[in-house]
Amino acid sequence: MRSRSNIQLKAIAALTCGMVFFVIGCKTLSQIAPPADERLVRVSGTALPALERGRGIYLNQCIKCHVAEPVHDYSQQQWARILPQMIKLSKLSPEQGAEVKAYIAACLAVGSGEEK
């Protein structure tokens, strides 16, 4: 009985993990973190290469500890609370932290219609 129960638990766990992967897997990278482009440059005043680095850091560093959340899932105020802690935990340099902050702020500005 015990081994059958363990098999059932493992099957449930595998299905649950599969469903989580499926839900997360439905988002494209562009939906999670929009590509840096001229619109982001216009709203932020930040050079395109810095925004691209910010996006790269967001997509590559964040996933080391957790799933990359879509940038637009959080407000500017929420990001203002989240980013300092995540930058510290990730051990990003001040320059890297500034690039991630600029990238996220630009994405939110474009997404909220603040584009100039």
Backbone bond lengths (Angstrom), bond angles and torsions (degrees), N, CA, C in turn:
res aa  C-N    CA-C-N  psi(-1)  N-CA   C-N-CA  omega(-1)  CA-C   N-CA-C  phi
1 M - - - 1.449 - - 1.517 111.19 -
2 R 1.321 116.48 -45.97 1.459 120.63 -175.43 1.529 110.78 -59.71
3 S 1.327 119.46 -44.37 1.466 120.98 -177.95 1.527 110.33 -67.65
4 R 1.316 117.70 -34.82 1.465 119.38 177.03 1.522 110.14 -65.66
5 S 1.311 116.84 -39.52 1.452 121.89 177.93 1.526 110.06 -62.77
6 N 1.316 118.21 -42.20 1.461 122.43 177.77 1.525 111.09 -63.65
7 I 1.309 116.36 -40.00 1.464 120.74 178.03 1.522 109.76 -62.96
8 Q 1.318 117.26 -43.07 1.461 120.59 178.74 1.526 110.73 -63.59
9 L 1.318 116.89 -43.19 1.464 119.97 178.05 1.518 111.52 -62.49
10 K 1.334 116.98 -41.25 1.467 120.48 178.42 1.522 110.74 -64.78
11 A 1.323 116.96 -38.30 1.468 120.69 178.69 1.526 110.81 -65.64
12 I 1.319 115.93 -42.74 1.476 120.20 178.31 1.526 109.76 -63.42
13 A 1.326 116.52 -43.44 1.464 120.75 179.76 1.527 110.42 -62.38
14 A 1.326 116.61 -42.66 1.465 120.30 179.69 1.525 111.17 -64.24
15 L 1.322 116.76 -41.92 1.462 119.99 178.03 1.519 111.24 -64.69
16 T 1.319 116.16 -41.70 1.465 120.36 178.99 1.520 110.04 -62.20
17 C 1.323 116.99 -47.02 1.464 120.17 178.52 1.516 110.62 -61.12
18 G 1.311 116.63 -40.18 1.460 120.55 178.29 1.512 111.55 -62.89
19 M 1.330 117.20 -40.24 1.466 120.29 179.48 1.522 110.37 -68.03
20 V 1.333 117.59 -40.14 1.462 120.34 177.95 1.514 109.21 -62.58
21 F 1.330 117.76 -45.15 1.458 121.08 178.87 1.519 110.33 -60.86
22 F 1.326 117.26 -42.04 1.458 120.93 -179.37 1.516 110.80 -62.33
23 V 1.313 117.60 -45.60 1.462 120.91 -179.62 1.518 110.08 -62.93
24 I 1.328 117.34 -46.26 1.453 120.96 179.56 1.518 109.77 -68.43
25 G 1.319 116.72 -39.02 1.453 121.59 -177.33 1.507 113.87 -66.78
26 C 1.308 118.80 -14.79 1.459 121.28 -179.91 1.517 112.28 -75.58
27 K 1.299 118.51 -18.97 1.459 122.50 179.67 1.520 108.97 -84.61
28 T 1.317 116.03 134.95 1.457 119.82 174.56 1.522 109.26 -85.27
29 L 1.304 116.53 163.30 1.459 119.90 177.03 1.526 110.66 -59.24
30 S 1.315 117.15 -35.45 1.465 120.91 179.06 1.525 111.85 -67.14
31 Q 1.317 117.61 -30.14 1.459 120.63 176.61 1.530 110.97 -76.92
32 I 1.309 116.55 -33.36 1.459 120.74 179.32 1.526 109.78 -75.53
33 A 1.317 115.86 -48.64 1.469 121.65 -178.14 1.532 107.47 -142.12
34 P 1.322 117.09 98.66 1.471 119.82 -178.16 1.527 111.37 -55.15
35 P 1.319 116.71 144.26 1.469 119.25 178.48 1.524 111.06 -60.01
36 A 1.319 115.68 145.54 1.461 120.54 174.60 1.524 107.68 -71.31
37 D 1.319 115.86 130.13 1.463 120.12 -179.67 1.522 109.50 -146.57
38 E 1.317 115.85 -174.42 1.466 121.03 -176.33 1.531 112.61 -63.31
39 R 1.324 117.77 -29.75 1.476 119.44 176.70 1.521 110.61 -62.27
40 L 1.324 116.25 -42.60 1.467 120.32 179.18 1.527 110.52 -66.52
41 V 1.327 116.27 -37.44 1.462 120.33 177.47 1.523 109.79 -61.73
42 R 1.345 116.64 -45.46 1.469 121.04 -178.78 1.518 112.56 -60.46
43 V 1.327 117.66 -45.62 1.468 119.49 -175.82 1.520 112.71 -76.01
44 S 1.327 117.10 -25.00 1.460 119.32 -174.74 1.518 114.11 -102.41
45 G 1.334 116.18 -25.83 1.462 118.95 -173.81 1.519 111.95 73.06
46 T 1.336 116.53 9.93 1.463 122.46 179.37 1.519 108.25 -96.32
47 A 1.328 116.46 140.43 1.465 121.27 -179.70 1.530 110.69 -62.73
48 L 1.322 115.00 146.90 1.466 121.15 -178.83 1.528 112.90 -54.97
49 P 1.339 120.38 -44.97 1.469 118.71 -179.89 1.531 113.06 -59.43
50 A 1.331 117.71 -36.65 1.469 120.61 178.96 1.524 110.69 -67.92
51 L 1.346 116.75 -39.73 1.470 119.96 177.44 1.520 110.70 -66.00
52 E 1.329 116.69 -39.52 1.468 120.10 177.74 1.528 110.75 -63.30
53 R 1.335 116.05 -40.44 1.476 118.85 177.39 1.525 109.87 -65.39
54 G 1.326 117.36 -41.07 1.461 121.11 177.87 1.515 111.65 -58.53
55 R 1.335 116.02 -43.96 1.469 120.49 177.60 1.528 110.42 -63.43
56 G 1.320 116.22 -44.17 1.464 120.03 179.87 1.512 112.20 -61.01
57 I 1.322 116.00 -42.44 1.464 120.17 177.55 1.524 109.43 -62.61
58 Y 1.332 115.77 -45.38 1.465 119.91 -179.85 1.529 110.86 -57.82
59 L 1.311 116.88 -46.59 1.463 120.08 -176.69 1.528 113.20 -75.23
60 N 1.313 117.68 -31.17 1.464 119.91 -174.90 1.520 114.38 -95.94
61 Q 1.313 118.32 -37.29 1.462 120.77 -178.79 1.523 111.76 -79.69
62 C 1.319 116.75 -43.19 1.468 120.09 -173.92 1.524 111.90 -62.97
63 I 1.321 115.94 -36.55 1.458 118.81 -176.41 1.526 113.22 -73.70
64 K 1.318 116.92 -5.46 1.461 118.70 176.11 1.527 111.18 -69.52
65 C 1.345 116.32 -26.10 1.463 120.04 -178.07 1.526 113.54 -115.29
66 H 1.310 117.32 -25.18 1.462 120.61 -177.14 1.520 109.87 -160.20
67 V 1.301 115.60 171.79 1.460 121.58 177.96 1.521 108.70 -65.46
68 A 1.304 117.00 138.63 1.466 120.58 176.25 1.525 108.70 -69.20
69 E 1.298 115.38 119.18 1.463 121.71 179.67 1.519 109.74 -81.98
70 P 1.318 118.82 142.02 1.461 119.48 174.19 1.529 109.92 -57.12
71 V 1.318 115.96 132.19 1.464 121.68 -177.47 1.524 111.03 -52.42
72 H 1.322 117.00 -40.73 1.461 120.88 -175.62 1.530 114.27 -78.07
73 D 1.324 117.92 1.41 1.468 120.25 176.76 1.531 112.06 -74.60
74 Y 1.325 116.32 -12.99 1.457 120.90 -178.13 1.524 110.03 -126.62
75 S 1.314 115.67 150.31 1.467 121.25 178.39 1.533 109.26 -83.20
76 Q 1.314 115.61 169.96 1.463 121.24 176.21 1.531 110.62 -57.58
77 Q 1.332 116.35 -40.79 1.463 120.52 179.86 1.535 111.26 -65.61
78 Q 1.317 116.44 -40.28 1.461 119.65 178.82 1.529 110.58 -65.95
79 W 1.347 116.34 -43.39 1.461 119.80 178.43 1.531 110.56 -62.13
80 A 1.327 116.89 -35.42 1.464 120.25 179.56 1.529 111.49 -62.03
81 R 1.315 117.00 -28.13 1.466 121.13 176.62 1.535 111.56 -86.96
82 I 1.321 116.58 -35.36 1.464 121.72 -175.36 1.536 112.19 -75.49
83 L 1.327 116.23 -47.95 1.463 119.90 -170.24 1.530 115.72 -60.55
84 P 1.315 119.92 -44.84 1.471 117.13 -179.41 1.537 112.99 -56.42
85 Q 1.314 115.76 -41.81 1.461 119.76 179.58 1.533 111.02 -67.34
86 M 1.331 116.86 -45.06 1.465 120.22 -178.48 1.533 111.54 -66.88
87 I 1.321 116.65 -37.61 1.468 120.44 178.16 1.526 109.56 -63.04
88 K 1.313 116.13 -41.89 1.462 120.73 179.19 1.532 110.96 -66.07
89 L 1.339 116.84 -48.12 1.464 120.54 -179.49 1.527 112.05 -62.87
90 S 1.327 116.14 -34.94 1.467 121.21 -178.79 1.519 112.14 -79.54
91 K 1.341 115.47 -10.19 1.463 120.97 -178.67 1.528 112.02 59.10
92 L 1.342 114.85 40.11 1.456 119.42 176.44 1.520 109.18 -75.33
93 S 1.313 115.71 151.07 1.462 120.33 174.88 1.531 108.24 -71.67
94 P 1.326 117.63 162.28 1.467 119.13 176.37 1.532 112.40 -56.12
95 E 1.329 116.73 -38.38 1.467 120.44 178.88 1.532 110.78 -64.76
96 Q 1.319 117.11 -44.67 1.464 120.56 178.73 1.518 110.80 -63.12
97 G 1.319 116.54 -43.12 1.461 120.59 177.86 1.515 111.38 -59.32
98 A 1.331 116.59 -42.97 1.468 120.98 179.36 1.528 111.04 -64.55
99 E 1.320 116.96 -37.21 1.467 120.14 179.78 1.523 111.58 -68.38
100 V 1.318 117.05 -40.43 1.469 120.20 177.31 1.528 109.66 -64.97
101 K 1.329 116.53 -44.99 1.467 120.58 178.77 1.524 111.39 -59.94
102 A 1.327 116.87 -44.06 1.469 120.83 179.99 1.522 110.84 -64.23
103 Y 1.320 116.19 -42.49 1.465 120.44 179.42 1.525 110.86 -61.44
104 I 1.318 117.23 -49.01 1.467 120.74 -178.20 1.529 110.70 -64.67
105 A 1.320 117.40 -43.59 1.466 120.43 178.99 1.527 110.85 -60.66
106 A 1.324 117.26 -41.31 1.466 120.94 179.28 1.526 110.94 -65.44
107 C 1.325 117.12 -42.65 1.476 120.48 178.29 1.526 110.37 -60.24
108 L 1.311 116.48 -44.16 1.456 120.48 -179.01 1.524 111.15 -66.57
109 A 1.317 117.07 -38.01 1.467 120.41 179.10 1.521 111.04 -65.33
110 V 1.316 116.96 -42.52 1.466 120.66 178.53 1.519 109.84 -67.24
111 G 1.324 116.45 -42.22 1.465 121.13 -178.79 1.506 113.90 -67.58
112 S 1.332 116.65 -26.17 1.465 119.81 -178.18 1.530 112.34 -94.35
113 G 1.324 116.80 0.89 1.452 119.62 178.46 1.511 113.94 84.54
114 E 1.335 118.32 14.42 1.454 121.65 178.72 1.521 112.40 -79.92
115 E 1.319 117.18 0.01 1.448 121.11 -177.02 1.519 110.67 -55.98
116 K 1.317 115.71 137.35 1.467 121.82 -178.41 1.515 111.44 -83.07
